[in-house]
Structure formats: C-alpha cells, structure tokens
Amino acid sequence: MAKSSHQQRLFISDLLHIMLSRMGRGAFRQSEIHVCRLFSVQIRGNAAYCRAVGSIPLPNRRIAAISTASGYESLLPLVTNATTVTGASKEDVHLGPFERLGISPELAANLAREGISNPTQIQIKAVGPILAQKNVIVTAETGSGKTLAYLLPLLTHLLQHADLSPSRPKSGCAPFSPRLLLLVPTRELCVQMLRVLQSITKGLNVTATLLPPPPSVPLTQIRYPDVAVSTPAAIARQFSSPRSIKELLYRTDAIVVDEADWTVADPTGWKFIAQMASISRKRETLETSSVTPIRKLQFIFAAATLPPIRAAKAKTPRALIQRTFQDVITVGTTALHMPPAGLKERFIRLVDADDQTLSDDQETQTKCNALMAILVDAMRKKAEANVVTSDKWLVFCNSTKRAEQVFAALSATQDAIIAESGLGVPSMAFEVNLVHGDVHRDERGTTVLNHVVKNNHNAQPVFKILVSTDLVARGLDFVDVSTVVQLDFARDAATYLHRIGRTARAGKAGQAISFVSPSDYRLSDFVERASKGVADSKLQTHAQFRTALLGDAEVLREDDNDRTPLTALFSRNRSFRNKLRKKQMTRHDSLQSKIEAGQA
Ligand SMILES: Nc1ncnc2c1ncn2[C@@H]1O[C@H](COP(=O)(O)OP(=O)(O)OP(=O)(O)O)[C@@H](O)[C@H]1O
C-alpha cells in the first residue's frame, strides 16, 4: 500500500463513527455509539472499508441498529489515507463465520456445540437486515435453515438489549407478553420451535414458552418471557379483543410469521397480522411524543413457498404482505421453489393404460401393493448390502380415510414385508405409525416427535414409517427421513414442495417417490419435466417399476443443475389442476417449451 504523508491510525470506533455519518445518520458523539461488533476492515489503496454492526441511541431511549453487512462494495470509501486500523481484539480477528455476520458469540458457541459452524446462504443474506431491525420477508427452499436465519439475529438483539423492555411492567401489559413472538401454523411446529430455542440459548438466561403455556410449567418462571411461541388460532382464542392484543404486545419488539404463505392465507392468521400492523403504525406515531419506551414492531415473514406478485391488485400472500408493510424488504435464495439439491425423485405410474380407471378401493389396493413393493425392495437392499441401519420414511395421503386404510394394510402385512425382504427380525425392527387431524393432540405430538428425533445409532435398528395427511407436510425438521412417498399426488404446488422437502434437508441426500394415477398425469408430468428439465417422459408403468425393482431401479433426476423452479405452477387458489385446466394443457403439449422459454 502506498504510504502518504497524511497517514492515520484509525480506531474501530472512529471507523464506525465515520461510517454512520456517511450513512446519513448525522454526527454522533463517540460515546453515543454502541459498537456491537465490527467484524472486518479492509484497506484498499488509500481507502478503508469496514463491515460492522453497531447501534446508536435515538430519542425516547430507542436504539437503532446499524448494519453494513451487505458487503464492502456497497460502502463508499470511508477514509482516505488510512494505513492502520487498531482496536480490533484478537477475538475480532479470529471471529467465527456466525460472529462475523454479527451474531452473538454465545449463540455461536451453542451452535458450534450442535455441529453448526458455517451459515447457509439464506442465513448470510438474512442476518444483516434483521439485525438492522428491518421488516423482512425471508424466502428460501425447504431445509435451507430459515429458522436460524431469523432466530439468530433476533436473539442477538434480544441479548444485547436486555435492558430495553421493562421486565415487570405495572399496567397495560398482559401476562406472558413476550419480547419476541414467534407464530407457526401448528402445535407440532410450536413444540419444535421451542426445542430449537432451548438448544441455541442453553445457558444464556433466555426464557421461552409456548403460548398458552402448558399447565405443567410454573407460571412464575414465564410470567414475562423473552420469547413466546404460538399459533394464530391459539392467540385468537385467548386474546380476542384489540385491547388484549395490544396488552399482549406491550413488551414486544419483533414478531415472526413462519410458514407465512399459509398464515397470511388463513383468515384468522391474517386478521391477527393486520391487527399487529395497526398497533405498530400507532406506535410509530407515538414514538416521537411519548416518554415511555414505545418502539415500532419489527416483522419477519418466512416461507419456502411464496410466489412473486403477478398483478397490481393481486391477493396473494406476498402481495398482501407488501401492501400492508410497505417498507418490507425481501431476502431469498436462487433455489427458491426448487426441490432440495440432494433429492432424487422417482415417478411411478400405477396403471398401464392411460384410460384405465380405478375405483377408490382399487386405487387404495394398487397403491398399497406398490408401497409394499418399494418397502420390500428398500429392505432387501439393506439385507444384501449387509448394512442394517435405522431408516425413516414418510408416506403422504390426501385424505384421512386413505391414511387409515394404508396404515391398516401396512400394519397387517408388516411380517410378510420383512419375510419377503429377507432382512429378518430381530436384525431390524419395523414400526408403522399414523398421524392425521383426528388423532388426539397428545398422541399426535408423541408420534411426530418419535419421527423427528435423530436415529439412535446405539439402539436396535428400526425401520419407521409414518403414514400421514398433510398435517406434517410443512416446517417439521425430519432430519433422518430418507424417503418421502407421495402415495397420493399433492393437490397443489406448495404442498408438493413442502412434502418432498421433508427429506434431503440441510444439504443431505434423500429420495421422493411419487405414485401417479391417470388423474394425476398432467400435473405430475409438469412437475417431473420442470424438475428434470428434460423432454423425455420417464414415467414408469407399474409393471416396469416392478421389473426395475429386480434390477437397478431408475433414478430419474440425477443432475442438480437441471433443476427449474416450480414457480409457474402456483395459482391463487393454489390448485395444480385448476391452473392446468385453465391453460388447457394436455399431457404432451408445450409445457417443456414454456419451461425452456423461461416462462416457468
Ligand atoms: N448453518 C447450518 N449448518 C448446518 N445445518 C444447519 C444450519 N442451519 C440450519 N441447519 C439445520 O438444517 C435443518 C433445516 O433447517 P430449518 O428447519 O430451519 O429449515 P427451513 O428452511 O425452515 O425448512 P422448511 O421450509 O422445510 O421449514 C435443521 O436441522 C437445522 O438444524
């Protein structure tokens, strides 16, 4: 670097100070700048560039977070003639990847204990804007780590500003008013979220609860929790009036709406979001006049399926969010609406002739037979390879009745399946479970948990099959599920992506096997072609599939680079079939050319 006569030694606080001024925040006294973390400085030529996350106090004791995490290139040169930067501790120089994004070292240490040391693409993109307290839509494919993408910055903020909210408010505050409110569609997802929170905040004195709290939890422990996890339906039951919602949010800084497309499309969910948006707007008006520590609410919307807005007056979830929260920004990945990268897909045609029709019972029987055949094959392969390890499968049905029938058929024939595979008990146990909306809540919770937990490699290997409706299609982190079977083909694009996304999560491998009946041909063809990006249909007939079982079963999608987003399949009423009918698409019409033309 060329030295000049105006060489300066710069301290990190100097850099932040200059950076804040350059960002149009005005001049601040050094003492006013709370440096949360300055994580790297580069000197290029005569200019110093820095990446930092800091905060400054505003009137009414509000703190504004400042983040420059968007990258060096986006910053103007801060200082000319800088040669040295001092003030960085050894720790700063050797910050881990999460800390470099601005995540609290304590949270990063807990992540490391869980074996998570490098952020995913969506985490890299989302952390900066969320730390900067922006309203953000976080969109990325299933299993990409969206949960940590929003939890880590929100918890970092919560830990760094523990003094911001009154811990024991006197009036106007409902019991259980949290600082951070997390909304998910189902109770099963609430329980999962709580488990994630407990694991990443271990030893950090962060209180988290389900809302309403389970009776077993002592109320004194969670009267004013840091984090509450709930569903819009549970909130609507307990906090029905606008006033009670205002009191619930008394201490709240941020709200996360996960599975946002689902929640926004649900009338109860949207009503609650609209009420919270109105509270936030009122707070903004009060902010400048009030002496109380009132802050605008921060909203985060996370989704794996959120198609773009196509018309100005669109009523899609994304359009509703953007019209209501006009300052909301979107961060996303390029793989949005694609099947997971590590997924192999297979499509199995159930009848040999296109015009063959099946009664409901015949269809159930045919599908059960096909399912048993692939199970025998999977178990036989284990026996032949002498690799007897635990395995988990998920089998999706479109109705409770079909799920019950399949569960009964599998339960009745499990001994035959094991015998035919040659694997033999006790070398591997076989377990079939069932979950749908009519199963009692507690039983449902236990069954789902049993399928979500990691395989125990020290226990006897077990082949677990969970037969389910779409109750478990979204959000649940089935880490060790190797195979998803669509016994009935999904009815819409979002469901298809969520179902197949229960495997091949977090960069792992997995397979999805879809059974295809004549009524599914058009939509399955579209999906198959879109995901493979090839013109030839490789749909197998059932007979071909049976033959293939004895030889090497064909893997239909091998090259990840062939993937095409399924965005074109989304429609407002979210139905594949209607969309295809509307466009009058036939099985062999111009779908492929549309995909190639970039309209898909
Ligand atoms: N940086 C990371 N490195 C490794 N694993 C990670 C990382 N971040 C998250 N994970 C793991 O990836 C898995 C999927 O994460 P998560 O449940 O947040 O996905 P998601 O994007 O919300 O998926 P979905 O849309 O299906 O709900 C989890 O088991 C999580 O622990």
The ligand as a Gaussian input file, in Angstrom:
#p B3LYP/6-31G(d) Opt

LIG

0 1
 N      -25.790000     -23.294000       9.128000
 C      -26.223000     -24.537000       9.223000
 N      -25.391000     -25.591000       9.066000
 C      -25.846000     -26.873000       9.159000
 N      -27.127000     -27.191000       9.439000
 C      -27.988000     -26.179000       9.603000
 C      -27.597000     -24.808000       9.514000
 N      -28.679000     -24.041000       9.740000
 C      -29.704000     -24.872000       9.959000
 N      -29.299000     -26.145000       9.888000
 C      -30.120000     -27.363000      10.041000
 O      -30.869000     -27.501000       8.849000
 C      -32.103000     -28.140000       9.139000
 C      -33.225000     -27.394000       8.433000
 O      -33.356000     -26.104000       8.984000
 P      -34.777000     -25.393000       9.084000
 O      -35.744000     -26.281000       9.777000
 O      -34.563000     -24.039000       9.628000
 O      -35.149000     -25.318000       7.535000
 P      -36.241000     -24.422000       6.840000
 O      -35.560000     -23.648000       5.783000
 O      -37.033000     -23.668000       7.856000
 O      -37.123000     -25.555000       6.166000
 P      -38.715000     -25.628000       5.933000
 O      -39.040000     -24.600000       4.901000
 O      -38.912000     -27.007000       5.444000
 O      -39.374000     -25.357000       7.239000
 C      -32.225000     -28.167000      10.652000
 O      -31.937000     -29.476000      11.109000
 C      -31.163000     -27.213000      11.135000
 O      -30.622000     -27.585000      12.387000

